[in-house]
């Protein structure tokens, strides 16, 4: 096949990031006089060359995207197909099986598992696949076959309804590619059982990325009154309940998410969980007016900064929500503050926590910092793969 692949030449010096380990090629890095982008079709595989003609590997290309090519192999005789997918899935699986005793984890994390454009989450015998690029979409059947060969799931669900696909010129759709998908499935995380709907839930239906941070909060939760903001289906709050929290209040704007949370509370035999539907900022105002106080307040919002241009507004939102959360803290409480915004640097989030504390004349004593779990491993050459950060702070009077 390699002989039949077209060539893609880069401008002088533009191979530097690839040589250092990155996988992306931007459209302005391509020598379009020598290899016009209009000559390529979205999703085809190409042999990438430096300006001097040195072969750098094989990538798939989308001439209509800012990230116009993504490297899939650094050898010119190994291209993206079922065989390579099987090989890379096996390597990814060996790590997850070393880390987790049950098959509840992110199996494939895109670039970090050298499979850009592909995410695979495992929920025991149900596997949810998300394909976000044209090059990976062309391998759709090969992906299904590779997963069947390596992990033999009963159900494969394609959750290809994410907006990111539109940037690649791809249609949005959901499809059960194997087996019969039940209406709800049960998963386990941090000794807690959860009910979820992988077809209707956000992204793939669950967020494994904060798993380790939620486990750390469990060590503080026994006997504590806990407030879980932006709770979604209750991963933080119910984990705290498992660890012995005396009361847990979960706040989210989604009625559906809170329905799943209530079902999960019942599944675990919890009768001390209160779910509150509403805008978190409005609920925080109400709780403050009611003079409610908590021993642990968890702030894990959706990404307030999705694009660089949103930075100032998003930063202010992080500052505001953490300040309002601190107003509900007892004299000696814990604030758990998290962010999934890649564009929010860890140090900047810490500054917002500190600024909020000083505004309220309180002292935020940082106890622990957390990152994404090891099934969301970071590619050291691709900063975008490091997006989760969290802090556990002790909030005290000055």
C-alpha positions as a Markdown table, in Angstrom:
| # | Residue | x | y | z |
|---|---|---|---|---|
| 1 | Unk | 0.0 | 0.0 | 0.0 |
| 2 | Unk | 2.8 | 2.4 | 0.8 |
| 3 | Unk | 3.9 | 2.6 | -2.8 |
| 4 | Unk | 0.4 | 3.9 | -3.7 |
| 5 | Unk | 0.3 | 6.6 | -1.0 |
| 6 | Unk | 0.7 | 10.2 | -2.0 |
| 7 | Unk | 3.5 | 12.4 | -0.7 |
| 8 | Unk | 3.1 | 15.4 | 1.6 |
| 9 | Unk | 6.1 | 17.8 | 1.8 |
| 10 | Unk | 6.6 | 20.3 | 4.7 |
| 11 | Unk | 8.1 | 23.7 | 4.5 |
| 12 | Unk | 11.7 | 24.2 | 5.6 |
| 13 | Unk | 12.1 | 23.6 | 9.3 |
| 14 | Unk | 8.5 | 22.6 | 9.9 |
| 15 | Unk | 9.5 | 19.0 | 10.8 |
| 16 | Unk | 10.9 | 20.1 | 14.1 |
| 17 | Unk | 7.8 | 19.4 | 16.2 |
| 18 | Unk | 7.3 | 16.0 | 14.6 |
| 19 | Unk | 10.9 | 15.1 | 15.3 |
| 20 | Unk | 10.4 | 16.1 | 18.9 |
| 21 | Unk | 7.4 | 13.7 | 19.2 |
| 22 | Unk | 4.3 | 15.7 | 18.2 |
| 23 | Unk | 1.8 | 14.1 | 15.9 |
| 24 | Unk | 0.1 | 17.1 | 14.3 |
| 25 | Unk | 0.8 | 19.0 | 11.1 |
| 26 | Unk | -0.9 | 22.4 | 10.6 |
| 27 | Unk | -1.9 | 23.5 | 7.1 |
| 28 | Unk | 0.5 | 26.4 | 7.2 |
| 29 | Unk | 3.4 | 24.0 | 7.7 |
| 30 | Unk | 2.8 | 22.2 | 4.3 |
| 31 | Unk | 4.7 | 23.1 | 1.2 |
| 32 | Unk | 1.6 | 23.8 | -0.9 |
| 33 | Unk | 3.5 | 24.6 | -4.0 |
| 34 | Unk | 5.1 | 21.2 | -4.1 |
| 35 | Unk | 2.1 | 19.3 | -2.6 |
| 36 | Unk | -1.1 | 21.4 | -3.0 |
| 37 | Unk | -3.7 | 20.5 | -0.3 |
| 38 | Unk | -6.5 | 20.6 | -2.9 |
| 39 | Unk | -5.0 | 17.4 | -4.4 |
| 40 | Unk | -5.8 | 15.4 | -1.3 |
| 41 | Unk | -9.1 | 13.9 | -0.1 |
| 42 | Unk | -10.2 | 14.0 | 3.5 |
| 43 | Unk | -9.0 | 10.9 | 5.4 |
| 44 | Unk | -6.5 | 9.5 | 2.9 |
| 45 | Unk | -3.1 | 8.4 | 4.2 |
| 46 | Unk | 0.1 | 10.1 | 3.0 |
| 47 | Unk | 3.8 | 9.8 | 3.4 |
| 48 | Unk | 5.2 | 12.9 | 5.2 |
| 49 | Unk | 8.5 | 14.3 | 4.1 |
| 50 | Unk | 10.7 | 17.1 | 5.4 |
| 51 | Unk | 11.6 | 19.9 | 2.9 |
| 52 | Unk | 14.9 | 18.1 | 2.3 |
| 53 | Unk | 13.0 | 14.9 | 1.3 |
| 54 | Unk | 13.5 | 12.8 | 4.5 |
| 55 | Unk | 10.6 | 10.5 | 5.1 |
| 56 | Unk | 9.1 | 11.2 | 8.6 |
| 57 | Unk | 6.3 | 8.6 | 8.6 |
| 58 | Unk | 2.7 | 8.1 | 7.6 |
| 59 | Unk | -0.2 | 10.4 | 8.5 |
| 60 | Unk | -3.8 | 10.7 | 7.5 |
| 61 | Unk | -4.8 | 14.1 | 6.0 |
| 62 | Unk | -7.8 | 16.4 | 5.9 |
| 63 | Unk | -7.0 | 19.4 | 3.6 |
| 64 | Unk | -10.0 | 21.3 | 5.0 |
| 65 | Unk | -8.9 | 21.3 | 8.6 |
| 66 | Unk | -6.5 | 23.6 | 10.4 |
| 67 | Unk | -4.8 | 20.5 | 11.8 |
| 68 | Unk | -4.5 | 19.1 | 8.3 |
| 69 | Unk | -2.6 | 15.9 | 9.1 |
| 70 | Unk | -1.9 | 13.6 | 12.0 |
| 71 | Unk | 0.9 | 11.1 | 12.2 |
| 72 | Unk | 0.0 | 7.5 | 12.8 |
| 73 | Unk | 3.3 | 5.8 | 12.2 |
| 74 | Unk | 7.0 | 6.9 | 12.1 |
| 75 | Unk | 7.8 | 4.1 | 9.7 |
| 76 | Unk | 6.8 | 4.3 | 6.0 |
| 77 | Unk | 5.9 | 0.6 | 5.8 |
| 78 | Unk | 3.4 | 0.6 | 8.7 |
| 79 | Unk | 0.1 | 2.4 | 8.0 |
| 80 | Unk | -3.2 | 2.7 | 9.8 |
| 81 | Unk | -5.2 | -0.4 | 9.3 |
| 82 | Unk | -6.8 | -3.2 | 11.3 |
| 83 | Unk | -3.4 | -4.8 | 12.0 |
| 84 | Unk | -2.0 | -1.6 | 13.5 |
| 85 | Unk | -5.2 | -0.9 | 15.4 |
| 86 | Unk | -5.0 | -4.4 | 17.0 |
| 87 | Unk | -1.4 | -3.9 | 18.0 |
| 88 | Unk | -2.0 | -0.5 | 19.6 |
| 89 | Unk | -5.2 | -1.6 | 21.3 |
| 90 | Unk | -3.3 | -4.5 | 22.8 |
| 91 | Unk | -0.6 | -2.2 | 24.1 |
| 92 | Unk | -3.2 | 0.2 | 25.6 |
| 93 | Unk | -5.1 | -2.7 | 27.2 |
| 94 | Unk | -1.9 | -4.0 | 28.9 |
| 95 | Unk | -1.6 | -0.7 | 30.7 |
| 96 | Unk | -5.2 | -0.6 | 31.8 |
| 97 | Unk | -5.2 | -4.2 | 33.0 |
| 98 | Unk | -2.1 | -3.4 | 35.1 |
| 99 | Unk | -3.8 | -0.4 | 36.7 |
| 100 | Unk | -7.4 | -1.6 | 37.2 |
| 101 | Unk | -8.8 | -4.9 | 38.4 |
| 102 | Unk | -12.1 | -4.4 | 36.6 |
| 103 | Unk | -12.8 | -3.3 | 33.0 |
| 104 | Unk | -14.1 | 0.2 | 33.8 |
| 105 | Unk | -11.7 | 2.7 | 32.2 |
| 106 | Unk | -10.7 | 4.7 | 29.1 |
| 107 | Unk | -9.1 | 2.2 | 26.9 |
| 108 | Unk | -7.9 | 4.5 | 24.1 |
| 109 | Unk | -7.1 | 8.2 | 24.7 |
| 110 | Unk | -6.4 | 9.4 | 21.2 |
| 111 | Unk | -2.9 | 10.8 | 20.6 |
| 112 | Unk | -1.7 | 9.6 | 24.0 |
| 113 | Unk | -2.2 | 6.0 | 22.7 |
| 114 | Unk | -0.8 | 6.9 | 19.3 |
| 115 | Unk | -4.3 | 6.7 | 17.8 |
| 116 | Unk | -5.3 | 10.3 | 17.1 |
| 117 | Unk | -9.0 | 10.9 | 16.6 |
| 118 | Unk | -10.1 | 7.9 | 18.5 |
| 119 | Unk | -11.5 | 7.5 | 22.1 |
| 120 | Unk | -12.7 | 4.2 | 23.5 |
| 121 | Unk | -14.3 | 3.9 | 27.0 |
| 122 | Unk | -15.0 | 0.5 | 28.5 |
| 123 | Unk | -18.0 | -0.2 | 30.8 |
| 124 | Unk | -17.4 | -3.8 | 31.4 |
| 125 | Unk | -18.9 | -5.6 | 28.4 |
| 126 | Unk | -20.2 | -2.4 | 26.8 |
| 127 | Unk | -17.7 | -0.4 | 24.8 |
| 128 | Unk | -18.3 | 3.2 | 23.6 |
| 129 | Unk | -16.3 | 4.5 | 20.7 |
| 130 | Unk | -15.9 | 8.1 | 19.6 |
| 131 | Unk | -14.3 | 9.0 | 16.3 |
| 132 | Unk | -13.5 | 12.6 | 15.7 |
| 133 | Unk | -11.4 | 12.8 | 12.5 |
| 134 | Unk | -11.9 | 11.9 | 8.8 |
| 135 | Unk | -8.8 | 9.7 | 8.8 |
| 136 | Unk | -10.1 | 7.6 | 11.7 |
| 137 | Unk | -13.6 | 7.6 | 10.3 |
| 138 | Unk | -12.3 | 5.8 | 7.3 |
| 139 | Unk | -11.0 | 3.0 | 9.6 |
| 140 | Unk | -14.4 | 2.7 | 11.3 |
| 141 | Unk | -15.0 | -1.0 | 10.4 |
| 142 | Unk | -11.4 | -1.8 | 11.1 |
| 143 | Unk | -11.8 | -0.3 | 14.6 |
| 144 | Unk | -14.9 | -2.4 | 15.3 |
| 145 | Unk | -13.1 | -5.6 | 14.1 |
| 146 | Unk | -10.0 | -4.7 | 16.2 |
| 147 | Unk | -12.0 | -4.2 | 19.3 |
| 148 | Unk | -13.9 | -7.5 | 18.8 |
| 149 | Unk | -10.6 | -9.3 | 18.4 |
| 150 | Unk | -8.8 | -7.8 | 21.4 |
| 151 | Unk | -11.4 | -7.3 | 24.1 |
| 152 | Unk | -14.4 | -9.3 | 22.7 |
| 153 | Unk | -17.2 | -6.9 | 24.0 |
| 154 | Unk | -20.8 | -7.8 | 23.9 |
| 155 | Unk | -21.9 | -4.3 | 22.8 |
| 156 | Unk | -20.1 | -1.6 | 20.7 |
| 157 | Unk | -21.7 | 1.8 | 20.6 |
| 158 | Unk | -20.5 | 4.5 | 18.3 |
| 159 | Unk | -21.1 | 7.9 | 20.0 |
| 160 | Unk | -20.2 | 10.1 | 17.0 |
| 161 | Unk | -22.4 | 13.1 | 17.9 |
| 162 | Unk | -19.7 | 15.4 | 19.1 |
| 163 | Unk | -19.4 | 18.9 | 17.5 |
| 164 | Unk | -15.7 | 18.3 | 16.9 |
| 165 | Unk | -16.6 | 16.1 | 13.9 |
| 166 | Unk | -18.2 | 19.1 | 12.1 |
| 167 | Unk | -14.7 | 20.7 | 12.0 |
| 168 | Unk | -13.6 | 17.6 | 10.0 |
| 169 | Unk | -16.7 | 17.8 | 7.7 |
| 170 | Unk | -18.1 | 14.6 | 9.2 |
| 171 | Unk | -21.8 | 13.9 | 9.9 |
| 172 | Unk | -23.0 | 13.4 | 13.5 |
| 173 | Unk | -24.6 | 10.1 | 14.3 |
| 174 | Unk | -25.0 | 7.4 | 17.0 |
| 175 | Unk | -25.1 | 3.8 | 16.1 |
| 176 | Unk | -25.0 | 0.4 | 17.9 |
| 177 | Unk | -22.3 | -1.4 | 15.8 |
| 178 | Unk | -22.4 | -4.7 | 17.8 |
| 179 | Unk | -24.9 | -6.4 | 20.1 |
| 180 | Unk | -28.0 | -5.0 | 21.8 |
| 181 | Unk | -27.5 | -1.9 | 23.9 |
| 182 | Unk | -29.5 | -1.9 | 27.2 |
| 183 | Unk | -31.3 | 1.3 | 28.2 |
| 184 | Unk | -29.1 | 1.7 | 31.2 |
| 185 | Unk | -25.8 | 0.0 | 32.3 |
| 186 | Unk | -24.1 | -0.3 | 35.6 |
| 187 | Unk | -20.5 | 0.6 | 36.2 |
| 188 | Unk | -18.2 | 0.7 | 39.2 |
| 189 | Unk | -15.8 | 3.4 | 40.3 |
| 190 | Unk | -14.1 | 4.0 | 43.7 |
| 191 | Unk | -16.1 | 1.1 | 45.3 |
| 192 | Unk | -19.4 | 2.8 | 44.2 |
| 193 | Unk | -21.9 | 1.6 | 41.7 |
| 194 | Unk | -23.5 | 3.9 | 39.1 |
| 195 | Unk | -26.3 | 3.7 | 36.7 |
| 196 | Unk | -25.9 | 5.5 | 33.4 |
| 197 | Unk | -27.2 | 5.7 | 29.8 |
| 198 | Unk | -24.2 | 5.7 | 27.4 |
| 199 | Unk | -26.5 | 6.8 | 24.5 |
| 200 | Unk | -28.0 | 9.9 | 26.3 |
| 201 | Unk | -25.2 | 10.8 | 28.6 |
| 202 | Unk | -22.6 | 13.5 | 27.9 |
| 203 | Unk | -19.6 | 12.5 | 25.7 |
| 204 | Unk | -19.3 | 8.7 | 26.1 |
| 205 | Unk | -21.7 | 8.7 | 29.1 |
| 206 | Unk | -19.1 | 8.9 | 31.9 |
| 207 | Unk | -16.0 | 10.9 | 32.9 |
| 208 | Unk | -13.3 | 8.6 | 34.1 |
| 209 | Unk | -10.6 | 11.3 | 34.1 |
| 210 | Unk | -11.2 | 12.6 | 37.7 |
| 211 | Unk | -11.3 | 9.0 | 39.1 |
| 212 | Unk | -8.1 | 9.3 | 41.2 |
| 213 | Unk | -9.0 | 12.8 | 42.4 |
| 214 | Unk | -12.4 | 11.5 | 43.6 |
| 215 | Unk | -10.7 | 8.7 | 45.4 |
| 216 | Unk | -8.5 | 11.2 | 47.2 |
| 217 | Unk | -11.6 | 13.1 | 48.4 |
| 218 | Unk | -12.9 | 9.9 | 49.9 |
| 219 | Unk | -10.0 | 9.9 | 52.4 |
| 220 | Unk | -11.5 | 13.1 | 53.9 |
| 221 | Unk | -15.2 | 12.4 | 53.6 |
| 222 | Unk | -16.1 | 10.2 | 56.7 |
| 223 | Unk | -18.7 | 12.0 | 58.8 |
| 224 | Unk | -18.7 | 15.1 | 56.6 |
| 225 | Unk | -21.5 | 17.2 | 55.1 |
| 226 | Unk | -20.7 | 17.4 | 51.4 |
| 227 | Unk | -21.9 | 19.7 | 48.6 |
| 228 | Unk | -21.2 | 18.4 | 45.1 |
| 229 | Unk | -21.6 | 21.2 | 42.5 |
| 230 | Unk | -22.0 | 20.5 | 38.8 |
| 231 | Unk | -22.5 | 16.9 | 40.0 |
| 232 | Unk | -23.7 | 15.4 | 36.7 |
| 233 | Unk | -24.5 | 11.8 | 37.7 |
| 234 | Unk | -22.9 | 12.0 | 41.1 |
| 235 | Unk | -19.4 | 10.6 | 40.7 |
| 236 | Unk | -17.9 | 12.8 | 43.4 |
| 237 | Unk | -20.8 | 13.0 | 45.8 |
| 238 | Unk | -21.7 | 9.3 | 45.8 |
| 239 | Unk | -18.1 | 8.3 | 46.2 |
| 240 | Unk | -18.0 | 10.6 | 49.2 |
| 241 | Unk | -21.1 | 8.8 | 50.5 |
| 242 | Unk | -19.4 | 5.4 | 50.0 |
| 243 | Unk | -16.5 | 6.7 | 52.2 |
| 244 | Unk | -18.9 | 7.6 | 55.0 |
| 245 | Unk | -20.1 | 11.2 | 54.4 |
| 246 | Unk | -23.0 | 12.0 | 56.7 |
| 247 | Unk | -25.0 | 14.0 | 54.1 |
| 248 | Unk | -24.4 | 14.7 | 50.4 |
| 249 | Unk | -26.1 | 17.4 | 48.4 |
| 250 | Unk | -25.7 | 17.2 | 44.6 |
| 251 | Unk | -26.4 | 20.2 | 42.3 |
| 252 | Unk | -26.8 | 20.1 | 38.5 |
| 253 | Unk | -28.8 | 21.7 | 35.8 |
| 254 | Unk | -29.7 | 18.4 | 34.1 |
| 255 | Unk | -32.8 | 16.7 | 35.3 |
| 256 | Unk | -31.8 | 13.5 | 33.4 |
| 257 | Unk | -28.3 | 13.5 | 35.1 |
| 258 | Unk | -29.9 | 13.8 | 38.6 |
| 259 | Unk | -32.4 | 11.0 | 37.7 |
| 260 | Unk | -29.4 | 8.7 | 37.1 |
| 261 | Unk | -27.8 | 10.0 | 40.3 |
| 262 | Unk | -30.9 | 9.1 | 42.3 |
| 263 | Unk | -31.0 | 5.7 | 40.7 |
| 264 | Unk | -27.4 | 5.2 | 41.6 |
| 265 | Unk | -28.0 | 6.3 | 45.2 |
| 266 | Unk | -30.7 | 3.7 | 45.5 |
| 267 | Unk | -28.5 | 1.1 | 43.9 |
| 268 | Unk | -25.9 | 1.7 | 46.7 |
| 269 | Unk | -28.5 | 1.8 | 49.4 |
| 270 | Unk | -27.9 | 5.5 | 50.2 |
| 271 | Unk | -30.8 | 7.4 | 51.8 |
| 272 | Unk | -28.8 | 10.6 | 52.7 |
| 273 | Unk | -28.4 | 12.0 | 49.2 |
| 274 | Unk | -30.3 | 15.2 | 48.2 |
| 275 | Unk | -30.3 | 16.2 | 44.5 |
| 276 | Unk | -31.0 | 19.8 | 43.6 |
| 277 | Unk | -31.8 | 20.7 | 40.0 |
| 278 | Unk | -30.9 | 24.3 | 38.9 |
| 279 | Unk | -28.3 | 26.7 | 37.8 |
| 280 | Unk | -25.4 | 26.2 | 40.1 |
| 281 | Unk | -24.8 | 30.0 | 40.7 |
| 282 | Unk | -28.5 | 30.5 | 41.6 |
| 283 | Unk | -28.5 | 27.5 | 43.9 |
| 284 | Unk | -25.4 | 28.8 | 45.6 |
| 285 | Unk | -27.1 | 32.1 | 46.3 |
| 286 | Unk | -30.1 | 30.3 | 47.7 |
| 287 | Unk | -28.0 | 28.1 | 50.0 |
| 288 | Unk | -26.1 | 31.1 | 51.2 |
| 289 | Unk | -29.3 | 32.9 | 52.0 |
| 290 | Unk | -30.5 | 29.9 | 53.9 |
| 291 | Unk | -27.2 | 30.0 | 55.8 |
| 292 | Unk | -26.3 | 26.4 | 54.8 |
| 293 | Unk | -22.7 | 25.3 | 55.7 |
| 294 | Unk | -20.7 | 22.3 | 54.5 |
| 295 | Unk | -17.5 | 20.5 | 55.5 |
| 296 | Unk | -16.5 | 19.7 | 51.9 |
| 297 | Unk | -17.6 | 21.7 | 48.8 |
| 298 | Unk | -16.7 | 20.2 | 45.4 |
| 299 | Unk | -16.5 | 22.5 | 42.4 |
| 300 | Unk | -16.0 | 20.6 | 39.2 |
| 301 | Unk | -17.6 | 22.7 | 36.4 |
| 302 | Unk | -17.7 | 22.0 | 32.7 |
| 303 | Unk | -15.0 | 23.7 | 30.7 |
| 304 | Unk | -15.5 | 27.5 | 31.2 |
| 305 | Unk | -12.7 | 28.1 | 28.7 |
| 306 | Unk | -13.2 | 26.2 | 25.5 |
| 307 | Unk | -11.3 | 28.6 | 23.3 |
| 308 | Unk | -8.4 | 31.0 | 23.9 |
| 309 | Unk | -10.7 | 33.9 | 23.3 |
| 310 | Unk | -12.9 | 32.8 | 26.2 |
| 311 | Unk | -10.0 | 33.0 | 28.7 |
| 312 | Unk | -10.8 | 36.2 | 30.5 |
| 313 | Unk | -14.5 | 35.5 | 30.9 |
| 314 | Unk | -13.8 | 31.9 | 31.9 |
| 315 | Unk | -11.2 | 32.8 | 34.4 |
| 316 | Unk | -13.6 | 35.2 | 36.0 |
| 317 | Unk | -16.2 | 32.4 | 36.2 |
| 318 | Unk | -13.7 | 30.1 | 38.0 |
| 319 | Unk | -13.0 | 32.9 | 40.4 |
| 320 | Unk | -16.7 | 33.6 | 41.0 |
| 321 | Unk | -17.8 | 30.0 | 41.5 |
| 322 | Unk | -15.0 | 29.2 | 43.9 |
| 323 | Unk | -15.7 | 32.4 | 45.9 |
| 324 | Unk | -19.4 | 31.5 | 46.2 |
| 325 | Unk | -18.4 | 28.0 | 47.2 |
| 326 | Unk | -16.2 | 29.2 | 50.0 |
| 327 | Unk | -19.1 | 31.2 | 51.4 |
| 328 | Unk | -20.7 | 27.9 | 52.2 |
| 329 | Unk | -17.7 | 26.5 | 53.9 |
| 330 | Unk | -17.6 | 25.9 | 57.7 |
| 331 | Unk | -14.8 | 27.6 | 59.7 |
| 332 | Unk | -12.6 | 24.6 | 58.9 |
| 333 | Unk | -13.7 | 23.0 | 55.6 |
| 334 | Unk | -12.3 | 21.5 | 52.4 |
| 335 | Unk | -12.7 | 23.1 | 49.0 |
| 336 | Unk | -12.2 | 20.8 | 46.1 |
| 337 | Unk | -11.7 | 22.9 | 43.0 |
| 338 | Unk | -11.2 | 21.3 | 39.6 |
| 339 | Unk | -11.0 | 22.3 | 35.9 |
| 340 | Unk | -11.2 | 20.4 | 32.7 |
| 341 | Unk | -10.3 | 23.5 | 30.6 |
| 342 | Unk | -7.0 | 22.9 | 28.8 |
| 343 | Unk | -6.6 | 26.7 | 28.4 |
| 344 | Unk | -6.8 | 27.2 | 32.2 |
| 345 | Unk | -3.2 | 26.8 | 33.5 |
| 346 | Unk | -2.9 | 25.0 | 36.8 |
| 347 | Unk | -1.2 | 28.0 | 38.4 |
| 348 | Unk | -3.9 | 30.4 | 37.2 |
| 349 | Unk | -6.6 | 28.2 | 38.8 |
| 350 | Unk | -4.7 | 28.2 | 42.0 |
| 351 | Unk | -4.5 | 32.0 | 41.8 |
| 352 | Unk | -8.3 | 32.2 | 41.4 |
| 353 | Unk | -8.7 | 30.1 | 44.5 |
| 354 | Unk | -6.3 | 32.3 | 46.4 |
| 355 | Unk | -7.9 | 35.5 | 45.2 |
| 356 | Unk | -11.4 | 34.2 | 46.2 |
| 357 | Unk | -10.1 | 33.4 | 49.6 |
| 358 | Unk | -8.5 | 36.8 | 50.2 |
| 359 | Unk | -11.7 | 38.5 | 49.0 |
| 360 | Unk | -13.6 | 36.7 | 51.8 |
| 361 | Unk | -10.8 | 37.3 | 54.3 |
| 362 | Unk | -10.1 | 33.6 | 54.5 |
| 363 | Unk | -7.0 | 31.4 | 54.1 |
| 364 | Unk | -6.9 | 28.7 | 51.5 |
| 365 | Unk | -4.3 | 26.2 | 52.5 |
| 366 | Unk | -3.5 | 23.9 | 49.6 |
| 367 | Unk | -3.3 | 20.2 | 50.7 |
| 368 | Unk | -3.2 | 18.3 | 47.5 |
| 369 | Unk | -3.1 | 18.8 | 43.8 |
| 370 | Unk | -4.5 | 16.2 | 41.3 |
| 371 | Unk | -4.4 | 15.4 | 37.6 |
| 372 | Unk | -6.1 | 13.1 | 35.2 |
| 373 | Unk | -6.0 | 9.4 | 35.9 |
| 374 | Unk | -3.4 | 7.1 | 34.2 |
| 375 | Unk | -6.0 | 5.9 | 31.7 |
| 376 | Unk | -5.9 | 9.5 | 30.4 |
| 377 | Unk | -2.1 | 9.6 | 30.1 |
| 378 | Unk | -0.3 | 12.7 | 28.9 |
| 379 | Unk | 1.6 | 12.7 | 25.6 |
| 380 | Unk | 4.7 | 14.8 | 26.7 |
| 381 | Unk | 5.0 | 16.5 | 23.3 |
| 382 | Unk | 1.3 | 17.4 | 23.1 |
| 383 | Unk | 0.3 | 19.8 | 25.9 |
| 384 | Unk | -3.4 | 19.5 | 24.8 |
| 385 | Unk | -3.5 | 16.0 | 26.3 |
| 386 | Unk | -2.9 | 17.4 | 29.8 |
| 387 | Unk | -6.2 | 19.1 | 30.6 |
| 388 | Unk | -7.4 | 18.0 | 34.1 |
| 389 | Unk | -6.2 | 19.8 | 37.2 |
| 390 | Unk | -7.6 | 19.9 | 40.7 |
| 391 | Unk | -6.8 | 21.2 | 44.2 |
| 392 | Unk | -7.9 | 20.1 | 47.6 |
| 393 | Unk | -7.6 | 23.2 | 49.9 |
| 394 | Unk | -8.4 | 23.7 | 53.6 |
| 395 | Unk | -10.4 | 26.9 | 54.0 |
| 396 | Unk | -9.8 | 28.6 | 57.3 |
| 397 | Unk | -10.5 | 31.9 | 59.0 |
| 398 | Unk | -7.5 | 34.3 | 58.9 |
